[in-house]
């Protein structure tokens, strides 16, 4: 699975993480899926806790829950498959509404020598992938072997990279470096992930010309922004929605019947006016900390047990 993700994953952030073996997984086999809901939930939450612990140090930014089963991989899109996806989402997040944006959260502990100097928190998008996407209009969300929920924080990844690069340059340089990492690394990488619409028009999402949005008024700061909007893009589905119900409509395959969205935005990566810039881009600052005592460590563990 790592090899496939490193070579075929449409998301460039996920592809980079897979190639560096920095993704965290919860793999559920057919035997696992035959267990009780309580046992499956326990497995997911143990792996989730391990991912979040590793993410605190910047060792990982992405997490995949993958249900691997031949019956799932070869199932036809429909209500039964959607019901299974909703059940798996509920076991993970205690929420399962379709056509809704769901989030997890992840933290980064920023250290000064041997103590924690700062903590930041990011909302993490939760997206559905499955084998049924292969060859369909939502093929950007394909994955082999069954179905999956993929979580990845670009803001967390950018800040961890900035910390690594600028650890010896002082707090102000690190803060500036974090913003620059979002604008000059995360934004162009996100734009390359979306990509231009090819002549056959079969992409699920695509870039649009610079000037399409009224907000395209800033001078371009890197090559791709000369041609394409850095404000937003178009697509056939909303990239933030966790379980789009259209994925499970087998009869929905003609592009002209699917429609087009023009409310897909990059601004969470670069615009201070975007409501999600702090929560998903630069990260919410949780404050400076003294060296953690056993009592404070226990309080932190208790807070992590709550659902996001």
N, C-alpha and C positions, 0 to 999 in steps of 0.2 A: 504493500500500500504506500509506503514512504517513497519507493522508487517511482510509482505511478504519479503521486502527487508532485514529486520533484521534477517530473518531465511533462506532465499533462495538465496539472492544475491551472485553470485559467487565471486565477488570482496570483499575481506576481509576488505578493507578500507571502502567501501560503507556499508558493513554490520555493522561495528563498529559505523559508523556515524548514521545509521538508528536506532540502538538499543539505542543510546544516544539522539535520537531525534534532531540531529544537522544538518540534511539535509534541504535545502531550496527547495521549490517546486513552479512550475507554472503549475497548473492543468487546462487543456483546455477540457471542456465538448463538447458534440455534439452541444449544443446551442452556445457555444463560437466559434466553428469551422464554424458555419454558418454566422458569422459576416464578415464584410469587412476585407481585408488584413490589412488596417490601424488600425482597432480596435484590431485585434489579435496581431499585432506588438506592439501596445501600452501596451497591457496586459503583453506580454512577457518582454518588457523592464522595466516596473514598477517592476515586480517581480525580474528581474535581478538586478536592482538598489538596491532593498532591500537586496538581497543576498550579493552583493558586500559591502554594508554598514556594514552588520553584520560580513562579513569576515575580515574587517579591524581590528576588535577587537579580532579575533580568535574564534568567536562564531560558525562559520560554515566554512566548506571547500568544500562542495559539493552542486550542484544545479541540479535539474532535471526538464525538460520541458516535461510534459506527456500529450499526446492527448488521452483521454479516450473515446472510442466509439465502440459500438458493431460491426459496419460495418468495422472498422479498425481491430479489434481483430480477426475477422473471415475471413478477406480478404485473398486471395491467393497471394503468392509472385508474383510480376510481374511489368510491366512498370507503371501501375496506382499507385501502392503502392510506388514505387520509386519516382514518380513524386510528390506525397504528402509529402514524407520525404524531398525531396529537397526543396519544397515550405516552409515547416516548418523551415528548416535550414536557408533559405534565410530571413525569417521574423525575425529570431533570430540574425544572424550574417551578413546579407547582402551578404552572399556567399553560394553557394549551389553545387559546383562541386563534383561529385562522385569520388571515388578512390583518394581522396586528403586529406591531413592532415589539419584540421582547428583548430584554437585555440581561446579561450577567454582569459581573463587575470583577475587576482585577486591580491589584495594588503593586506599587514599586516602592521598596525601601531604599532610600538614597543614603549611603553611608559616608561618614567622615572618619577615616582611619577605622577604628574598631567599634564605633557606635553609630546608631541610626540618627541621622541629622534631619531627615525630612521623609514624609510619606505622601505619595500621590495616588489618587484613585481614578480609574477610567471605567466608563460604561463600555461593555463589550457586546457587539451585535451578535445575534444568534440566527444562523441561516440554514435552511433545509437543502440537502443534496440527496440525489438518489440515482440509481442505475437507469430509471425510466427517462431521465433527461437526455440520455444519449440519442442523438439524431432528431431531437425535438427542438422546438423554438426556444426552450430554456436550457439548451445544452451547456451553457456556462455553469450550470449547477449539477453536472453529472459526477458520479463517483462509482467505482466498480464494487460489485459484491453485495449491494443492499441499499440501505439508506443511512444518512448521517446528519448530525447537526454540527456545524462548524462555527467556532468562535475564534475571533482574532482581533486584537487591539493594535491598530496602526499607531495610535498616539503613544501607547506603552512601549512599542518597539522603537519609535523615534526617540523617546526620552532616554531609554536604556542605551541606545547607540550614542546619543549626545553625551551621556555621563561617561561612557567608556572613552570617547574621543577627547573630552575636555576636563577630565577629572583633576588635572593639575593646574587648571587655568582660573580657578576662583568661581564663586557663586554667580557673579554677574555674567561672566563668559558662558557658564553652563546654561543659565536662563536664556541668553541670547542664542546659544547654540541649539537649544531645544526648539525654539521658534523657527530658526533657520532650517533645522532638520525637517520640520513639517513642510515648509514652503519649498525647499530646494531638493528634498529627497522623497518625502512621502507623497506630496502632491503630484510630481511628474510620474512617480511609480503608479499611483492610482489612475492617472490619465492613460498610461500605457496599458494598464489592466483593462480598462474600458475599451480603448482602441477605436479607430475610425470604423465607420460602417462600410464593409466591402461592397462590391458592385452587386453581389447576389442578395444583399440585404438580409442575411439570415442570422445576424447577431441579436442577442437578447438586449444588449445595451450598446450605445455607441456615442462617440464624441460628436459635438456639433461645432460649426465654424465659429471662430472668434467674432463676437459682435451679435451672436444670436440672442444673448441675454442683455438686457439694459445695463446690467452690472459689469459688463466687459469693457471697462473704461480704463483700467490700470495698464500702464505700459508693460508689455510682456517681459518676464524676467528669465525665461529659458526658452529654448527653441520651440517646443511643442505649443507654448502659449501664443506664438506668433500666428499659428494656424487655427488653433482650437480654443474653445472657451475653457477657462479655469474656474468659472463660476458653477457650471452645471453641465448635464448631459441628458440625452434622451434614452428611452428604453421601452421594452414591452412589459416589464414588471418593475416593481419598486424594490430596489436592492436591499432595503433595510427590513422589509417585512419578513417575518420568520417562516410562516407556513402559508404561501399564497395558494388560495383555493383553486386558481386556474391551472396549477400544475397537475391537478388530479382529474381534470376534464379531458378524457381521452378524445372526445369529438372535437376539441378545440385545437386545431392545427393549422388552419389557414391564417396567414399573417394579417390579412385584411380584416379578419374577425377578432383579432387580439387587441388591436388598438395601440396607442402610443402614449407614453407619459413624458411630460416636460418639466417635472418637479423633482428631478434627481440632482443632488447638489454635491459639490466638492468643498463648500465653504467651511465645513467643520474642521478642515485642515489648515485654513489660513485666515479666516475672517473673525475678528474679535466680536463682531456683531451677531454672529451665528450662535443660537442658543446652545448648540452642542459643542462649541469650540472648546470650552473648559472641560466638559464631561467626557468628550471623546477625542479631542485633539491634544491640548496642552496638559490636561489632567487636573483634577481638583486637588488643591493643596490641603492636606490634613494637618499641617502644622509641624513645627520643630519639636523633636522629642528628646527627653533626657535618656540616658542609658536605661534600657528596660529592666525593671525589677521583676521578680517572679510574679508579683501581684499584677503588674501592668501587662506582663506576657499572658497571664491567665485571662485578663479582661479582653485582650486582643483576640485570643482564641474563642472566647464566648461570642464576640461580635461576629466572627467569621462563620459561626454556626447558623446565623440568621440568614434567611433567604434574601437575595438582593432585591 
